[in-house]
Amino acid sequence: MLAISQSALAAPKVTIEGDVDLAGRVYTWVVTHDHDSPIVYLQFPQDKANGLTAPAGWEGDLVREKDNQHQSGFANFTCVNQLRAIAAKQSATFKLNLIWSGAARGVGDVVVRFADGTQTIASAPIPITEPASDRNISLIGLGSFFTIFLCVQAIRKRKRRAA
């Protein structure tokens, strides 16, 4: 009978650390793993991105969802030089630049593909699509304030006429 270790049966563990800068415009991720096969592809969900920075030997590509007004989609990173693939216990840094600061932050699933053809899912901080109510909260507040102002002015005008 063949003995198989528990680590051989376990799914590859990929750790993605990082966050957005203070201005809320640049997401930075450091990717490491414990799998025997090197990482050759990453796919991050994104919203409102306008540029990518990949490590040497990698290329980045923004893929937008069709007919999406908020420019949501994916940031794909592909290893184009196999010597630069992320080997076990090694790490690489990837960046995503946003169109404007202050995008909503969340956690999303990142597709990680290895040179041997296997893939796994890892969690990472990502920019997420904001609900319409969050995007328009300042306009809603300003409109409400203006409506209250007009009501107060109308009440004052009626009181003056009555007097």
Contacts in CASP RR format, 6 or more apart in sequence:
PFRMAT RR
TARGET T0000
AUTHOR 0000-0000-0000
METHOD contacts of the structure
MODEL  1
MLAISQSALAAPKVTIEGDVDLAGRVYTWVVTHDHDSPIVYLQFPQDKAN
GLTAPAGWEGDLVREKDNQHQSGFANFTCVNQLRAIAAKQSATFKLNLIW
SGAARGVGDVVVRFADGTQTIASAPIPITEPASDRNISLIGLGSFFTIFL
CVQAIRKRKRRAA
11 120 0 8 1.000
12 33 0 8 1.000
12 34 0 8 1.000
12 35 0 8 1.000
12 37 0 8 1.000
12 112 0 8 1.000
12 114 0 8 1.000
12 118 0 8 1.000
12 120 0 8 1.000
13 33 0 8 1.000
13 34 0 8 1.000
13 35 0 8 1.000
14 31 0 8 1.000
14 32 0 8 1.000
14 33 0 8 1.000
14 35 0 8 1.000
14 39 0 8 1.000
14 110 0 8 1.000
14 112 0 8 1.000
14 120 0 8 1.000
14 122 0 8 1.000
15 31 0 8 1.000
15 32 0 8 1.000
15 33 0 8 1.000
15 122 0 8 1.000
16 29 0 8 1.000
16 30 0 8 1.000
16 31 0 8 1.000
16 110 0 8 1.000
16 122 0 8 1.000
16 123 0 8 1.000
16 124 0 8 1.000
17 29 0 8 1.000
17 30 0 8 1.000
17 32 0 8 1.000
18 27 0 8 1.000
18 28 0 8 1.000
18 29 0 8 1.000
18 30 0 8 1.000
18 124 0 8 1.000
18 125 0 8 1.000
19 27 0 8 1.000
19 28 0 8 1.000
19 125 0 8 1.000
20 26 0 8 1.000
20 27 0 8 1.000
20 28 0 8 1.000
20 103 0 8 1.000
20 105 0 8 1.000
20 125 0 8 1.000
20 127 0 8 1.000
21 28 0 8 1.000
23 101 0 8 1.000
23 102 0 8 1.000
24 98 0 8 1.000
24 101 0 8 1.000
24 102 0 8 1.000
24 103 0 8 1.000
25 97 0 8 1.000
25 98 0 8 1.000
25 100 0 8 1.000
25 101 0 8 1.000
25 102 0 8 1.000
26 95 0 8 1.000
26 96 0 8 1.000
26 97 0 8 1.000
26 98 0 8 1.000
27 95 0 8 1.000
27 96 0 8 1.000
27 98 0 8 1.000
27 125 0 8 1.000
27 126 0 8 1.000
27 127 0 8 1.000
28 93 0 8 1.000
28 94 0 8 1.000
28 95 0 8 1.000
29 44 0 8 1.000
29 93 0 8 1.000
29 94 0 8 1.000
29 95 0 8 1.000
29 96 0 8 1.000
29 124 0 8 1.000
29 125 0 8 1.000
30 91 0 8 1.000
30 92 0 8 1.000
30 93 0 8 1.000
31 39 0 8 1.000
31 42 0 8 1.000
31 86 0 8 1.000
31 91 0 8 1.000
31 92 0 8 1.000
31 93 0 8 1.000
31 94 0 8 1.000
31 112 0 8 1.000
32 86 0 8 1.000
32 89 0 8 1.000
32 90 0 8 1.000
32 91 0 8 1.000
33 39 0 8 1.000
33 86 0 8 1.000
33 88 0 8 1.000
33 89 0 8 1.000
33 112 0 8 1.000
34 88 0 8 1.000
34 89 0 8 1.000
35 88 0 8 1.000
35 114 0 8 1.000
35 118 0 8 1.000
35 120 0 8 1.000
36 88 0 8 1.000
36 116 0 8 1.000
37 114 0 8 1.000
37 115 0 8 1.000
37 116 0 8 1.000
37 117 0 8 1.000
37 118 0 8 1.000
38 79 0 8 1.000
38 82 0 8 1.000
38 85 0 8 1.000
38 86 0 8 1.000
38 87 0 8 1.000
38 88 0 8 1.000
38 114 0 8 1.000
38 115 0 8 1.000
39 79 0 8 1.000
39 85 0 8 1.000
39 86 0 8 1.000
39 92 0 8 1.000
39 112 0 8 1.000
39 113 0 8 1.000
39 114 0 8 1.000
39 115 0 8 1.000
40 78 0 8 1.000
40 79 0 8 1.000
40 82 0 8 1.000
40 85 0 8 1.000
40 113 0 8 1.000
40 114 0 8 1.000
40 115 0 8 1.000
41 76 0 8 1.000
41 77 0 8 1.000
41 78 0 8 1.000
41 79 0 8 1.000
41 111 0 8 1.000
41 112 0 8 1.000
41 113 0 8 1.000
41 119 0 8 1.000
42 76 0 8 1.000
42 77 0 8 1.000
42 94 0 8 1.000
42 110 0 8 1.000
42 111 0 8 1.000
42 112 0 8 1.000
42 113 0 8 1.000
43 74 0 8 1.000
43 75 0 8 1.000
43 76 0 8 1.000
43 77 0 8 1.000
43 110 0 8 1.000
43 111 0 8 1.000
44 74 0 8 1.000
44 75 0 8 1.000
44 76 0 8 1.000
44 77 0 8 1.000
44 94 0 8 1.000
44 96 0 8 1.000
44 110 0 8 1.000
44 124 0 8 1.000
44 126 0 8 1.000
45 72 0 8 1.000
45 73 0 8 1.000
45 74 0 8 1.000
45 75 0 8 1.000
45 108 0 8 1.000
45 109 0 8 1.000
45 110 0 8 1.000
45 126 0 8 1.000
45 128 0 8 1.000
46 62 0 8 1.000
46 72 0 8 1.000
46 73 0 8 1.000
46 74 0 8 1.000
46 75 0 8 1.000
46 96 0 8 1.000
46 126 0 8 1.000
46 127 0 8 1.000
47 70 0 8 1.000
47 71 0 8 1.000
47 72 0 8 1.000
47 73 0 8 1.000
47 103 0 8 1.000
47 104 0 8 1.000
47 126 0 8 1.000
47 127 0 8 1.000
47 128 0 8 1.000
47 129 0 8 1.000
47 130 0 8 1.000
48 70 0 8 1.000
48 71 0 8 1.000
48 72 0 8 1.000
48 98 0 8 1.000
48 99 0 8 1.000
48 100 0 8 1.000
48 103 0 8 1.000
48 127 0 8 1.000
49 62 0 8 1.000
49 71 0 8 1.000
49 75 0 8 1.000
49 96 0 8 1.000
49 97 0 8 1.000
49 98 0 8 1.000
49 99 0 8 1.000
49 127 0 8 1.000
50 62 0 8 1.000
50 97 0 8 1.000
50 98 0 8 1.000
50 99 0 8 1.000
51 62 0 8 1.000
51 96 0 8 1.000
51 97 0 8 1.000
52 60 0 8 1.000
52 61 0 8 1.000
52 62 0 8 1.000
52 75 0 8 1.000
52 77 0 8 1.000
52 94 0 8 1.000
52 95 0 8 1.000
52 96 0 8 1.000
52 97 0 8 1.000
53 94 0 8 1.000
53 95 0 8 1.000
53 96 0 8 1.000
53 97 0 8 1.000
54 60 0 8 1.000
54 77 0 8 1.000
54 94 0 8 1.000
55 84 0 8 1.000
55 92 0 8 1.000
55 93 0 8 1.000
55 94 0 8 1.000
56 81 0 8 1.000
56 84 0 8 1.000
57 79 0 8 1.000
57 80 0 8 1.000
57 81 0 8 1.000
57 83 0 8 1.000
57 84 0 8 1.000
58 77 0 8 1.000
58 78 0 8 1.000
58 79 0 8 1.000
58 80 0 8 1.000
58 81 0 8 1.000
58 84 0 8 1.000
58 92 0 8 1.000
58 94 0 8 1.000
59 77 0 8 1.000
59 78 0 8 1.000
59 80 0 8 1.000
60 75 0 8 1.000
60 76 0 8 1.000
60 77 0 8 1.000
60 78 0 8 1.000
61 75 0 8 1.000
61 76 0 8 1.000
61 77 0 8 1.000
61 78 0 8 1.000
62 73 0 8 1.000
62 74 0 8 1.000
62 75 0 8 1.000
62 76 0 8 1.000
63 73 0 8 1.000
63 74 0 8 1.000
63 75 0 8 1.000
63 76 0 8 1.000
64 71 0 8 1.000
64 72 0 8 1.000
64 73 0 8 1.000
65 72 0 8 1.000
65 73 0 8 1.000
70 129 0 8 1.000
71 99 0 8 1.000
72 129 0 8 1.000
75 96 0 8 1.000
77 94 0 8 1.000
79 85 0 8 1.000
79 86 0 8 1.000
82 115 0 8 1.000
85 115 0 8 1.000
86 92 0 8 1.000
96 127 0 8 1.000
98 127 0 8 1.000
103 127 0 8 1.000
103 128 0 8 1.000
103 130 0 8 1.000
104 127 0 8 1.000
104 128 0 8 1.000
104 129 0 8 1.000
104 130 0 8 1.000
104 134 0 8 1.000
105 125 0 8 1.000
105 126 0 8 1.000
105 127 0 8 1.000
105 128 0 8 1.000
106 125 0 8 1.000
106 126 0 8 1.000
106 127 0 8 1.000
106 128 0 8 1.000
107 123 0 8 1.000
107 124 0 8 1.000
107 125 0 8 1.000
107 126 0 8 1.000
108 123 0 8 1.000
108 124 0 8 1.000
108 125 0 8 1.000
108 126 0 8 1.000
108 128 0 8 1.000
109 121 0 8 1.000
109 122 0 8 1.000
109 123 0 8 1.000
110 121 0 8 1.000
110 122 0 8 1.000
110 123 0 8 1.000
110 124 0 8 1.000
110 126 0 8 1.000
111 119 0 8 1.000
111 121 0 8 1.000
112 119 0 8 1.000
112 120 0 8 1.000
112 121 0 8 1.000
112 122 0 8 1.000
113 119 0 8 1.000
114 120 0 8 1.000
133 140 0 8 1.000
END
